Amino acid sequence: METIASTPTHCPYCALQCGMNVTPLPQGGVEVTERTDFPVNRGALCGKGRTAAEVLSPAVRLTSPLVRSAGRLVEASWAEALDRIAERFAGTREGYGADALGVFGGGGLTNEKAYALGKFARVVLGTSQIDYNGRFCMSSAAAAGTKAFGLDRGLPFPLADIPRTGCVILVGSNLAETMPPSLRFFTELRENGGTLIVVDPRRTRTAEQADLHLAPRPGTDLALALGLLHLVVAEGRTDEEYIRLRTTGWEEARAAAMAHWPEQVERITGVSVPRLREAVRLFCEPEAAMVLTARGPEQQSKGTDTVGAWINLCLATGRAGRPLSGYGCLTGQGNGQGGREHGQKADQLPGYRKLDDPAARAHVARVWGVAPEALPGPGRSAYELLDALGTDIRALLLMGSNPVVSAPRAAHVEERLRSLDFLAVADVVLSETAELADVVLPVTQWAEETGTTTSLEGRVLLRRRAVAPPPGVRSDLYVLHELAARLGVEKGFPTDPEEVFEELRRASAGGPADYSGISYRRLAEENGVFWPCPAHDTRTETGPAARGDSGFPTDPAGHPTAPPALTGATGGPAVVDDGEDAVLDDLPDDPAQDTGDAVSPVSAAPVVHPGTPRLFLDRFATADGRARFVAVTHRATAEEPDAEYPLLLTTGRVVSQYQSGAQTRRVAELNAAAPGPFVELHPRLAARIGAVEGEPVTVVSRRGRAVAPARITPAIRPDTVFMPFHWPGEGRANTLTNPALDPTSRMPEFKSCAVRVEVVGPG
Ligand code: SF4
């Protein structure tokens, strides 16, 4: 039998980006097997990854462009579909101006697609109205991390550090269901004598693994963190030397925390003072400890302050920027990290540069060959953009997202999408959002195309093409290339992903997320490279290049020893200095040039930068190198329970579905395991309202109603109900959720809204 080679690549789904091999089968189709050489999943795959081959099947795919005709979507040629989009976009721009055109991207798009989409919006369409669904994912952690550390990279250390720390507080993450292979790092932590504290209103499968489970009321994580910090201070557990040497703003943050008495925090959160004290003891006693947050504390209308409070806890105890310690965010979507770095966010340019920074604009404009003044300014955030559809925004191009299911107040968003003059959607399947479109474009996905993603660790990875796409399917890069040409921009939108990546390197050079030292060749040879990774390593012998990837130079007290003059000595972006294009000019045009053998780090010749697995060990990425405390205080959720809506709804995921379910609902095994939504209720609540296990109940909020079977369990608080959000239709959880926005990150309040539950009567 003919031997067909396997291609090593990465999972299409979550931000763990597990390594897998894809092998075409002689009889047709492909096989997915786990890779043991990738240090994150180490040979494990969850059910979603294991069954990922099924979403490649033409049986579940879009394989022809569709255009709306007489109210129905009918097959059309690529030329016809692209012509129609270009014509309608040009007409809309002429009639209403460039900002009447909107672009909505996704955290699953590769870095190349995210980069090209941002450039397309700003250079071809000239619109400021671009954002993406990652705004709904980790934007509060990104905002809080940037405030505190001067830089957001989900995890500033590799997952492999987790088993070697002393304690982890995992806040609002059910990773046993969202990214199961990662649980091994926490199991090993406990085997090594460390402890795991899980903060979650539900006793999830992750919480069952914990040494201590704190179950606060939804929306009170901020008060919980303040209560812990209060106790840290009261018990004399602060690290005063660290605070003095490595931080600013402590007095204000300390005063804010001391105003939150533990007894008051107990009343707000429902977590008893003895449990708060136990958490403080477990967190403070080991030499090293971490706080990791996920969507629980982040998807709140005070998400930035909530994450800030957890960061304050890390800073007051001297954890951040220390070996095996610190704060990190567990990003969710497959390319949630890279997707927010390269320009599809409303306020950002590639390289994680700020759109309103003149130097950043000049740098990127130069790479793009346009005048800086030609680049639009910041646009609306994701929900605000969706809310403006049909009024200020008349035509929308949507790539890699399904907001009909995943956006808050989803019925309203659906109605806004329907009100558009024109909607074009590029997707791999006919999602609920694509069903509303005027033109649908069938595009390639993971194993059918080469591209890069950036995992939750900040590790840039090469996803390789392993199989040919079905006939009729083209890449998103082809779509942007063709639309740009039809709209009068003939150059600058290559269809070859490596060519796009080479431009992305130049655009990111010198920025916070500097990819200029990364090439496809390096990614293939090194199994991924952590950013920042400048084109040339300019560090001295005391920098990480000299001490190796895993070294931690410290003084006898355990404090990092790199001299202050070593700006960015962690390889980090410490102070971002474009050097107005000295960096850009210095970047070799030939990617092969920067992959030569590394020489001594003190050599005059440039050497290859090894990438930066660990950030902040020497200094933070702020102007003065110090982390900033941010004084935060507790406030109520945007919608507290009342007589009419006496309960809190919180939403989340289940192990066998992914995000809006557009792909995983089409996989037989996953669909059988998780065929539909449910409403989790505490037995006392169920008894009070007469709900019966498996029988339908209606959950009602101020925005609508959702119906799903009751699942009665003591694993949830009696004042809280839970629904997974993967399904459309009458059980759509996001019909209920509240779009109240965080003032900084513009994150909607997915994690708590006031509801009531009604039992559905017979007939
Ligand atoms: Fe790994 Fe996430 Fe894919 Fe599961 S879905 S195999 S955890 S990358």
Boltz pocket constraint, residues with backbone or C-beta under 6 A from the ligand:
constraints:
  - pocket:
      binder: B
      contacts: [[A, 11], [A, 12], [A, 13], [A, 14], [A, 15], [A, 16], [A, 17], [A, 18], [A, 41], [A, 44], [A, 45], [A, 46], [A, 47], [A, 48], [A, 49], [A, 50], [A, 178], [A, 179], [A, 180], [A, 181], [A, 182]]
      max_distance: 6.0
